[in-house]
Amino acid sequence: MDPERAARLANIRTPRGRYAKGVRRRKEILAVALDVFAMLGEKGALIKEIADRMGMSQAGVLRYFGSREGLLIWALAERDRLAKERIAQESYADPISPMAVTLRRSGDVAGLVRLYVSMAAASGFPDHPARDFFEVRNGDILIALREGLAELRAQGRMRPDVSPDAIARLALAAADGIQHQWLLDPTVDMGGVIDTIVALVVDPAPPPGSRVRKGDRP
């Protein structure tokens, strides 16, 4: 990977540069934005609603994020950060189950699910502003899943005939796809699909004396 590309991807994990100033204000805007997106997804008068709640102009809100798309990406990153923070306080016997828990919690914020699905699809275009964000996000998730599953296999708690990489990619694909299905049919148990993957490949009973892993983000 060329140095310029690496720097851009690193900047997504730890934003800096022109956004370093006004960090507190940006966090306040993001907190409001998550509430608004939870109700409206990415459609509707999003920026106006956020600006009205903040007592700011729409241009003033966007100044902290560079563009409307920038605000949407930052909102998804903040959603991930909060989910990861919550999961870190809980313990799981495998690295996939936290995804099921987070997906079930997502059922209370349909607008954010719509936003995620829409932006994930749009990121498939090479020049879309969300492309780098999803490359980094998915890459980080796959690394965490592969490492966790490899540890389970070393403990004898994972089917030996499947690779950690394949199951990691299957779990991520299932998590993304089931969110779209849930938008079409809210009776779908998003977490149940992930639970099924765990049941098919992971031994639910940790060996005596084994370490229980803390969960990672979905």
C-alpha positions in Angstrom: 0.0 0.0 0.0 1.4 3.4 -0.9 2.2 5.9 1.9 -0.6 8.3 0.9 -3.2 5.6 0.9 -2.0 4.3 4.3 -2.1 7.8 5.8 -5.7 8.3 4.6 -6.8 5.0 6.1 -5.0 5.7 9.4 -6.8 9.0 9.5 -10.2 7.2 9.5 -9.2 5.2 12.6 -7.8 8.3 14.4 -9.2 11.5 12.8 -6.9 14.4 13.1 -5.8 17.4 11.0 -8.4 20.1 10.4 -10.9 18.3 12.6 -8.6 18.4 15.7 -10.1 21.8 16.7 -13.6 21.8 18.0 -13.6 18.1 19.1 -16.0 18.8 21.9 -18.5 20.6 19.7 -18.2 17.8 17.1 -19.0 15.2 19.7 -22.1 17.2 20.8 -23.3 17.4 17.2 -22.7 13.6 16.7 -24.7 12.8 19.8 -27.7 14.8 18.3 -27.1 13.4 14.9 -27.3 9.8 16.1 -30.7 10.6 17.7 -31.9 12.2 14.4 -30.5 9.4 12.2 -32.1 6.8 14.4 -35.5 8.3 13.5 -34.9 9.3 9.9 -32.1 7.2 8.5 -30.3 9.2 5.8 -33.5 10.7 4.3 -35.5 13.7 5.2 -34.4 17.1 6.5 -31.5 15.6 8.5 -29.1 18.5 8.5 -31.9 21.0 9.2 -33.1 18.9 12.1 -29.7 18.6 13.6 -28.9 22.3 13.1 -32.2 23.3 14.7 -31.5 21.1 17.8 -28.0 22.5 18.1 -29.1 26.1 17.6 -26.7 26.3 14.6 -27.0 26.9 10.9 -26.8 23.9 8.5 -23.5 25.3 7.1 -22.2 25.6 10.7 -23.0 21.9 11.3 -21.3 20.7 8.1 -18.2 22.8 8.8 -17.2 20.3 11.4 -17.4 17.4 9.0 -16.5 18.8 5.6 -19.7 17.7 3.8 -23.1 15.9 4.3 -21.4 12.6 3.4 -18.7 13.4 5.9 -21.3 13.8 8.6 -22.9 10.5 7.7 -19.6 8.7 7.9 -18.7 10.3 11.2 -22.1 9.2 12.6 -21.5 5.6 11.6 -18.0 5.7 13.1 -19.5 7.1 16.3 -22.2 4.4 16.3 -19.4 1.8 16.0 -17.4 3.4 18.8 -20.3 3.4 21.2 -21.2 -0.3 20.3 -17.6 -1.4 20.8 -17.4 0.5 24.2 -20.5 -1.3 25.4 -19.4 -4.7 24.2 -16.0 -4.3 25.9 -17.8 -4.2 29.2 -19.3 -7.7 28.5 -17.7 -11.1 28.2 -18.2 -13.7 25.5 -16.9 -17.2 24.9 -16.3 -16.5 21.2 -15.6 -13.5 19.0 -18.7 -13.8 16.8 -21.5 -13.6 19.5 -21.0 -9.9 20.2 -22.2 -9.3 16.6 -25.5 -11.0 17.4 -25.9 -8.9 20.5 -25.2 -5.6 18.7 -27.6 -6.5 15.8 -30.4 -7.2 18.3 -29.8 -3.8 19.9 -29.9 -2.2 16.4 -33.6 -3.2 16.2 -34.3 -0.1 18.4 -32.6 2.3 15.9 -34.1 1.4 12.5 -32.9 4.7 11.0 -29.3 3.9 11.8 -29.7 0.5 10.2 -31.1 2.2 7.1 -28.2 4.6 7.1 -25.6 1.8 7.5 -27.1 -0.3 4.7 -27.3 2.6 2.3 -23.8 3.8 2.9 -22.4 0.3 2.8 -23.9 -0.2 -0.6 -22.7 3.1 -1.9 -19.2 2.4 -0.7 -18.9 -0.2 -3.4 -18.2 2.6 -5.9 -14.5 3.3 -5.9 -14.9 7.1 -5.7 -17.6 7.2 -3.0 -16.6 9.2 0.2 -17.5 6.2 2.4 -15.2 3.8 0.5 -12.1 4.3 2.8 -14.2 4.1 5.9 -15.7 0.8 5.1 -12.4 -0.7 3.9 -10.8 0.2 7.2 -13.9 -0.8 9.3 -14.3 -4.2 7.6 -10.6 -4.9 7.6 -10.4 -4.3 11.4 -13.4 -6.5 12.0 -12.0 -9.3 9.9 -8.6 -9.2 11.7 -10.3 -9.3 15.1 -12.6 -12.2 14.1 -9.8 -14.2 12.5 -7.5 -13.9 15.5 -10.3 -14.8 17.9 -11.4 -17.8 15.8 -7.8 -19.0 15.4 -7.4 -19.0 19.1 -10.6 -21.0 19.5 -9.3 -23.5 17.0 -6.0 -23.8 18.9 -8.1 -24.6 22.0 -10.0 -27.3 20.1 -13.2 -25.3 20.2 -13.7 -24.7 16.5 -14.4 -27.1 13.7 -10.9 -28.0 12.2 -12.2 -28.4 8.7 -13.1 -24.7 8.2 -10.7 -21.7 8.1 -10.9 -18.8 10.5 -10.7 -16.4 7.5 -13.7 -18.1 5.8 -15.9 -18.0 8.9 -14.8 -14.4 9.7 -15.9 -13.3 6.2 -19.1 -15.4 6.4 -20.0 -13.7 9.7 -19.4 -10.2 8.4 -21.3 -10.9 5.2 -24.2 -12.3 7.2 -24.3 -9.3 9.5 -24.4 -6.9 6.6 -26.9 -8.9 4.6 -29.3 -9.6 7.5 -29.7 -5.9 8.2 -31.1 -5.4 4.7 -33.4 -8.3 5.1 -34.6 -6.9 8.5 -35.4 -3.6 6.8 -37.7 -5.5 4.4 -39.1 -7.7 7.2 -38.8 -6.5 10.8 -39.8 -9.9 12.1 -36.4 -11.3 11.1 -34.2 -12.2 14.1 -30.9 -10.5 13.0 -29.0 -11.9 16.0 -30.4 -15.4 15.5 -28.6 -15.7 12.1 -25.3 -14.9 13.7 -26.1 -17.3 16.6 -26.6 -20.0 13.9 -23.1 -19.5 12.5 -21.6 -19.8 16.0 -23.6 -23.0 16.7 -22.3 -24.5 13.4 -18.6 -23.9 14.0 -17.9 -23.2 17.7 -18.0 -25.6 20.7 -20.2 -23.7 23.2 -18.4 -25.2 26.3 -15.0 -23.7 27.0 -12.5 -26.2 28.3 -11.8 -26.1 32.0 -9.4 -23.2 32.9 -9.7 -21.6 29.5 -9.8 -17.8 29.2 -13.1 -16.1 28.2 -12.5 -13.5 25.6 -13.9 -10.0 25.8 -16.1 -9.2 22.8 -15.1 -7.1 19.8 -17.3 -4.9 17.7 -19.6 -6.3 15.1 
